[in-house]
Amino acid sequence: MRIAALLASLLGALPSTATAQERMAPVDPQIHSEEARVLAIEDEYVAAEVTRDEATLRRIVDEEFRFNSGRGITTGKEELIQGVLKMSMVGQTITERSVLLEGDVALVFGTSEIVFAKPGQGQSTSLLRYTATYVNREGQWRMLALQMQPRASK
């Protein structure tokens, strides 16, 4: 009996990635399915950034899109796409992602390690923390907003 109480006490002290609400609420498979759809469209967006696939970027980024840069500048869809097309990005790794889903709006929180390679300058890496906002319009998830800032190195 004491061992069970000790074990329960120790397990309760361990950090949990689930929120209190997630631990108490029954799991809704449809929510997990929508979260997976949001992450899939984000994966498609990241791949389009790296390959500079303009058509895919235009399809995924919403017409009302806003980018909030770490420099305090807010720009729209066209500026984002033109900026991506000019980048010398050769790779991107997304980690630490989580999704907050509320109706037709989803927030994705994550970290990004972006590798750039400019001719004659070698490679450089940017470590960023981001929040991306997606909106479901007529059954399709679209990126509505993106905010990024540098993060501390590992």
C-alpha positions in Angstrom: 0.0 0.0 0.0 2.8 2.4 0.9 4.6 1.6 -2.3 1.5 2.4 -4.4 1.1 5.7 -2.6 4.8 6.5 -3.1 4.6 5.6 -6.7 1.4 7.7 -7.2 3.1 10.6 -5.4 6.2 10.4 -7.6 4.2 10.1 -10.8 2.2 13.1 -9.8 5.4 15.1 -9.4 6.7 14.3 -12.9 6.2 17.1 -15.6 3.3 16.5 -17.9 2.9 17.8 -21.4 -0.9 17.5 -21.1 -2.9 20.5 -19.7 -5.2 20.1 -16.8 -8.1 20.3 -19.2 -6.7 17.5 -21.5 -6.1 15.3 -18.4 -9.8 15.7 -17.4 -11.6 15.8 -20.7 -12.3 12.8 -22.8 -10.3 12.6 -26.0 -12.2 13.7 -29.1 -10.7 11.8 -32.1 -12.1 14.5 -34.5 -10.0 17.2 -32.7 -6.8 15.1 -33.1 -7.7 14.7 -36.7 -8.0 18.4 -37.2 -4.8 19.0 -35.4 -3.1 16.5 -37.8 -4.6 18.4 -40.8 -3.2 21.7 -39.4 0.2 20.2 -38.9 0.1 18.6 -42.4 -0.6 22.0 -44.0 2.2 23.6 -42.0 4.6 20.8 -43.2 3.5 21.6 -46.7 4.1 25.3 -46.1 7.6 24.6 -44.7 8.5 22.4 -47.7 7.3 25.2 -50.1 9.5 27.7 -48.3 12.6 25.5 -48.7 11.9 24.8 -52.4 10.5 28.3 -53.1 7.3 26.8 -54.5 5.4 30.0 -55.2 2.1 28.3 -56.2 1.9 26.3 -53.0 2.8 29.4 -50.9 0.0 31.3 -52.6 -2.5 28.5 -52.0 -1.7 28.1 -48.3 -1.2 31.7 -47.2 -4.5 33.5 -46.7 -5.4 36.7 -48.5 -5.7 38.5 -45.0 -2.3 37.1 -43.9 -0.1 39.2 -41.6 3.5 38.6 -40.7 4.8 40.2 -37.4 8.6 40.3 -37.6 11.0 40.5 -34.7 12.0 44.0 -36.1 8.5 45.3 -35.3 7.3 45.4 -38.9 4.0 43.9 -39.9 3.6 42.9 -43.6 1.1 41.0 -45.7 0.9 38.0 -48.0 2.7 39.4 -51.0 5.7 40.7 -48.9 6.0 37.3 -47.2 6.0 35.3 -50.5 8.4 37.7 -52.2 10.7 37.5 -49.2 10.6 33.7 -49.2 11.4 33.6 -52.9 14.5 35.7 -52.4 15.8 33.7 -49.4 18.8 31.4 -49.7 17.2 28.8 -47.5 18.4 25.3 -48.0 16.8 23.5 -45.1 14.5 23.9 -42.2 13.8 21.7 -39.1 10.7 22.3 -37.1 10.5 21.0 -33.5 8.6 21.4 -30.2 5.3 21.9 -32.0 2.0 22.0 -30.3 -1.5 23.0 -31.6 -4.2 24.9 -29.9 -7.4 24.4 -31.8 -10.5 26.6 -31.2 -13.2 26.1 -33.8 -12.0 27.4 -37.1 -8.8 28.9 -35.7 -5.6 27.0 -34.9 -2.5 28.2 -33.3 0.8 26.3 -33.8 3.6 27.0 -31.4 7.1 25.7 -32.3 10.7 26.2 -32.9 12.5 26.4 -36.2 16.1 25.9 -37.3 16.6 27.4 -40.7 19.8 26.8 -42.7 20.8 29.4 -45.3 23.6 29.0 -47.9 24.7 32.1 -49.8 27.2 31.6 -52.6 30.7 32.3 -51.4 29.6 32.8 -47.8 29.0 29.3 -46.5 26.1 28.3 -44.4 24.4 30.1 -41.5 21.6 28.9 -39.2 18.8 30.9 -37.6 17.2 29.5 -34.5 13.6 30.9 -34.1 10.5 30.5 -32.0 7.3 31.0 -33.8 3.5 31.2 -33.5 1.5 30.5 -36.6 -2.2 31.2 -36.8 -4.3 29.1 -39.2 -8.0 29.7 -40.2 -10.3 27.1 -41.7 -12.0 28.6 -44.7 -14.5 26.4 -46.5 -12.8 23.3 -45.2 -9.2 24.3 -46.0 -6.7 25.4 -43.4 -4.9 28.7 -44.4 -2.0 30.5 -42.7 -3.5 33.7 -41.4 -0.6 35.1 -39.3 3.0 34.3 -38.4 5.1 35.8 -35.6 8.8 34.8 -35.2 11.6 35.9 -33.0 15.1 34.6 -32.3 15.5 32.0 -29.6 18.4 31.2 -27.3 20.7 28.6 -28.9 20.6 25.1 -27.6 
